[in-house]
Amino acid sequence: MTTTCSPALPAGLTTRPLTKADSRAVYELMADSERHDIGSVEIEEEDLVAEWQRPSYDLGGSSVGVLAGDRLVAYAELAGADRYDASVHPEFRGRGIGTWLAAWVRDLARSRGGSVVGMPVPEGSDGDRLLTALGYHVRWTSWVLRLPEGRTIAERPLPEGYAVREATEADREQVWHVVEDAFLEWSVREKQSFDDFAAEVWQRPGFEPWNLLVVTAPDGSVAGSVFSTYSVLEDKPETYVSPAGGAPRSPPPRSRAGAPGGGVRRRAGARRDRVLPVDRLPHRRPRALREGRHGRRLDLGQPRDRPLTSRRLTRRRAGPPGPARPGAGPSARMP
């Protein structure tokens, strides 16, 4: 097996674990990176807060911030068993920080028994090129579907006996089962716990009842559900449609066109997920999906007992994890 030495950080930079108090600094770092990479800001601070407040997530033990003085200039976090996020401020790129973060994530994932690690990146971005140079392979490519301003979604009547309404507290356990089970029909991963699901949905900062809609069946059970949020990103109002799922053999939820603000945006993909084995060096993922993003992964040089899964993109991350799709590039494995 080939071994590699971890690179050193440039002189003058320091590191420390992140805390929840760093959410604003990480948001600003990622916003500057997205502006540079894709020309717009997709991330919201609420995305970070929601993910970091998951009961199962150890932020301090799963993250590292890179600082120049008191300024956060880069960070990485292992958000799941095989999924990480990272960002380097555009002003600090080209100095080896991204390569150092990749090695840091690789070592942490391997110490936890991981066999593969990866993240989504915008196609053609600095992160995409770095991952390619480090040996990552494309795991999948996803696209963003956007409803242009002035366009509407055609109304589709539900079957007799079905109805759309805001979810109540009494519906929440059913919503969790319906959404998670819908994704688990094709995703190879463990079911997200109810408490983690709650942290990213109705416990997300700013949650309002209209954000979570359900379709009820004639017997009153939840047949489908959709979670959406309204925000103003760089003076543009948007409604973001996140996890949506339906019970087996149930009709899909009807789109709601009357949500506050401007057009409805559905971030369903368009990035690459790149991957590679752990004794090589990995790197990055912006949380929001946008055209031309790819996921890349790194195999950690250990046997796997099931196919690779990709964690939810997002937040903006837009939904639960899913498996590699047919046609995706193979992982690079350790020699």
C-alpha positions in Angstrom: 0.0 0.0 0.0 1.3 3.4 -0.9 1.5 5.9 2.0 1.5 9.7 1.9 2.7 12.3 4.3 0.2 15.0 5.3 1.1 18.4 3.9 1.9 21.3 6.2 -0.2 24.4 6.5 1.4 27.7 5.4 3.2 29.6 8.1 1.2 32.0 10.2 -2.1 30.0 10.1 -3.6 28.3 13.1 -6.3 25.7 13.5 -9.0 24.8 16.0 -12.3 22.8 16.2 -15.4 24.7 15.2 -18.2 25.6 17.7 -21.8 26.6 17.1 -20.7 30.2 17.7 -18.8 29.9 14.4 -21.9 29.6 12.2 -21.8 33.2 11.1 -18.1 33.1 10.2 -18.5 29.8 8.3 -21.6 31.2 6.5 -19.6 34.3 5.4 -16.7 32.1 4.3 -18.9 29.9 2.2 -20.9 32.8 0.8 -17.6 34.4 -0.5 -16.6 31.1 -1.9 -19.9 30.6 -3.7 -19.8 34.1 -5.1 -16.4 33.3 -6.6 -17.3 29.8 -7.8 -20.8 30.1 -9.1 -21.6 33.8 -9.2 -24.3 33.8 -6.4 -24.8 32.9 -2.8 -26.9 29.8 -2.1 -26.0 29.0 1.5 -27.9 30.4 4.5 -26.6 30.5 8.0 -29.8 28.7 9.1 -28.6 25.7 7.0 -25.5 25.4 9.1 -27.3 25.9 12.4 -29.8 23.2 11.5 -27.2 20.7 10.5 -25.0 21.4 13.5 -27.8 21.0 16.0 -28.4 17.4 15.1 -28.2 15.4 18.3 -26.0 12.8 16.7 -23.5 15.2 15.4 -20.3 16.1 17.3 -19.3 19.4 15.7 -16.1 19.9 17.8 -14.9 16.4 17.0 -15.7 16.5 13.4 -14.5 19.9 12.2 -11.5 22.1 11.9 -11.2 25.8 11.2 -8.1 27.4 9.7 -7.5 31.0 10.9 -5.3 33.9 9.8 -5.2 35.8 13.1 -8.8 35.9 14.2 -10.2 35.5 10.7 -11.6 32.2 9.6 -10.2 31.5 6.1 -11.0 27.9 5.6 -12.7 25.0 7.3 -13.7 21.3 6.9 -16.2 19.1 8.6 -16.9 15.4 8.3 -20.7 15.6 8.3 -21.3 11.9 7.9 -19.5 8.6 7.6 -18.5 9.3 4.0 -19.5 12.9 3.4 -17.6 16.1 4.2 -17.8 19.8 3.5 -14.9 22.2 3.1 -14.2 25.7 1.9 -11.2 27.9 1.4 -11.6 31.6 0.9 -10.7 32.7 -2.6 -8.0 35.0 -1.3 -6.3 32.1 0.4 -6.4 29.5 -2.4 -3.4 28.1 -4.1 -1.4 27.9 -0.9 -2.0 24.2 -0.1 -4.7 24.8 2.5 -7.3 22.7 0.5 -4.8 19.8 0.2 -4.2 20.0 4.0 -7.9 19.9 4.7 -8.3 17.0 2.3 -5.7 15.0 4.3 -7.2 16.0 7.6 -10.6 14.7 6.5 -9.1 11.5 5.1 -7.3 10.8 8.3 -10.4 11.5 10.5 -12.7 9.3 8.2 -10.2 6.5 8.3 -9.8 6.7 12.1 -13.6 6.1 12.3 -13.5 3.1 10.1 -14.6 4.8 6.9 -13.8 3.2 3.6 -14.7 6.1 1.3 -15.1 9.9 1.6 -16.3 12.6 -0.8 -18.1 15.8 -1.4 -20.0 17.7 -4.1 -18.2 20.5 -5.9 -19.3 22.9 -8.7 -18.0 21.6 -12.0 -14.9 23.4 -13.2 -14.4 25.1 -9.9 -11.1 25.4 -8.0 -12.3 22.6 -5.7 -13.2 20.4 -8.6 -9.8 20.8 -10.2 -8.1 20.1 -6.8 -10.0 16.9 -6.3 -9.2 15.8 -9.8 -5.5 16.4 -9.1 -5.7 14.5 -5.8 -7.1 11.5 -7.6 -10.8 11.8 -6.9 -13.3 10.2 -9.3 -16.8 11.5 -10.2 -19.4 9.5 -8.1 -22.4 11.3 -9.6 -23.6 14.4 -11.3 -26.7 16.2 -10.2 -28.7 19.2 -11.6 -30.7 22.1 -10.2 -34.2 22.6 -11.5 -35.2 26.2 -11.4 -38.6 27.7 -12.1 -38.0 31.0 -14.1 -39.5 34.2 -12.8 -43.0 34.7 -14.2 -43.6 31.0 -14.7 -46.1 29.0 -12.7 -46.5 25.3 -11.9 -49.7 23.9 -13.5 -52.2 22.8 -10.9 -52.8 19.1 -10.7 -55.9 18.0 -8.8 -55.4 15.2 -6.3 -57.4 12.0 -6.4 -60.7 12.0 -4.6 -60.3 11.9 -0.8 -56.8 13.3 -0.7 -56.1 16.8 0.6 -53.1 19.2 1.1 -52.7 21.0 4.4 -50.0 22.2 6.8 -48.5 19.5 9.0 -49.4 19.5 12.7 -47.2 18.3 15.5 -49.3 15.1 15.5 -48.2 14.5 11.9 -44.4 14.7 12.5 -43.6 11.1 13.2 -45.5 10.1 10.1 -43.8 12.7 8.0 -40.4 11.4 9.2 -41.3 7.8 8.2 -42.8 8.8 4.8 -39.9 11.0 3.7 -37.1 8.8 5.0 -38.7 5.6 3.7 -39.3 7.1 0.3 -35.6 7.9 0.0 -34.5 4.6 1.4 -36.3 2.8 -1.5 -33.2 3.7 -3.6 -30.7 5.0 -1.1 -28.2 2.6 0.7 -27.8 4.1 4.1 -29.1 4.0 7.6 -32.4 5.7 8.3 -31.9 9.1 9.8 -33.1 9.3 13.4 -36.3 11.2 14.2 -34.4 13.7 16.3 -31.8 14.4 13.6 -34.7 14.8 11.0 -36.5 17.2 13.4 -33.3 19.3 13.9 -33.2 20.0 10.1 -36.9 20.5 9.5 -39.2 21.9 12.1 -36.4 22.9 14.5 -34.6 24.8 11.8 -34.3 28.5 12.7 -37.2 30.5 11.3 -39.5 27.5 10.7 -43.1 28.4 10.1 -46.1 26.0 9.8 -46.5 26.6 6.0 -42.9 25.3 5.5 -44.0 21.7 6.1 -47.0 20.5 4.0 -48.6 17.1 3.9 -50.9 15.2 1.6 -53.4 13.2 3.6 -55.1 10.0 2.3 -58.8 9.2 2.6 -58.1 7.5 6.0 -56.4 10.6 7.3 -52.8 9.2 7.2 -49.9 11.1 5.7 -49.4 9.9 2.1 -46.8 12.6 1.1 -44.9 15.5 2.5 -42.7 18.4 1.3 -40.5 20.8 3.2 -39.7 24.2 1.8 -38.2 27.5 3.0 -38.5 31.1 2.0 -35.5 33.4 1.9 -34.1 36.5 0.3 -30.6 35.7 -1.1 -28.8 38.8 -2.4 -32.1 40.7 -2.7 -33.8 37.9 -4.6 -36.8 36.2 -2.8 -36.9 32.5 -3.4 -38.8 29.5 -2.1 -36.5 26.5 -1.8 -38.1 23.0 -2.0 -36.2 20.5 0.1 -37.1 16.9 1.0 -40.3 15.6 -0.5 -41.5 12.1 -0.3 -44.6 9.9 -0.7 -45.8 6.7 0.8 -45.7 3.7 -1.5 -48.4 3.8 -4.2 -49.5 7.2 -3.0 -49.9 10.2 -5.4 -47.2 12.8 -5.2 -47.8 16.0 -3.2 -49.3 18.9 -5.2 -47.0 21.8 -5.7 -48.0 24.9 -3.8 -47.7 28.0 -5.8 -48.8 30.5 -3.2 -45.8 30.5 -0.9 -44.5 33.9 0.0 -42.0 35.7 -2.3 -40.7 35.1 -5.8 -40.2 32.1 -7.9 -40.0 28.5 -6.6 -36.5 27.0 -6.9 -35.9 23.3 -6.6 -32.3 22.4 -6.0 -32.3 18.8 -7.1 -28.8 18.6 -8.4 -26.0 19.6 -10.8 -22.8 19.1 -9.2 -20.2 16.3 -9.2 -19.6 14.1 -6.3 -15.9 13.1 -6.5 -14.3 10.2 -4.6 -10.9 8.6 -4.0 -9.3 6.1 -1.5 -8.0 7.3 1.8 -4.3 6.9 1.4 -4.5 9.7 -1.1 -5.5 13.2 -0.4 -9.2 14.5 -0.6 -11.2 17.9 -0.6 -14.7 20.1 -0.8 -18.5 20.6 -1.0 -20.7 23.7 -1.1 -24.0 22.9 0.7 -26.3 24.3 -2.0 -26.9 22.5 -5.3 -26.3 24.4 -8.5 -25.9 23.7 -12.2 -22.7 21.8 -12.9 -21.9 20.5 -9.5 -20.3 17.1 -9.2 -19.7 14.9 -6.2 -16.2 13.4 -5.8 -15.2 10.7 -3.3 -12.1 9.1 -1.9 -11.9 5.4 -1.1 -10.1 4.9 2.2 -8.4 1.6 1.3 -10.7 -0.5 3.4 -13.4 -3.1 2.4 -17.0 -1.9 2.2 -20.0 -4.1 3.0 -22.4 -1.9 1.0 -22.3 0.6 -1.9 -21.3 4.2 -1.3 -24.0 6.6 -0.3 -23.9 10.4 -0.7 -25.2 12.5 2.0 -27.8 15.1 1.5 -26.6 18.0 -0.5 -27.2 20.5 1.3 -28.7 21.8 3.1 -29.4 23.6 0.7 -28.6 20.6 1.2 -31.7 19.4 -0.4 -32.7 16.0 0.7 -31.6 12.8 2.3 -28.5 10.9 1.0 -28.6 8.7 -2.0 -26.4 6.0 -3.7 -24.1 6.4 -6.6 -26.1 6.4 -9.8 -25.5 4.0 -12.8 -22.9 5.5 -15.1 -21.1 7.4 -12.3 -17.3 7.2 -12.4 -15.8 4.4 -10.3 -14.0 5.2 -7.1 -10.2 5.4 -7.1 -8.8 2.7 -4.7 -5.6 2.5 -2.9 -2.9 0.5 -4.8 
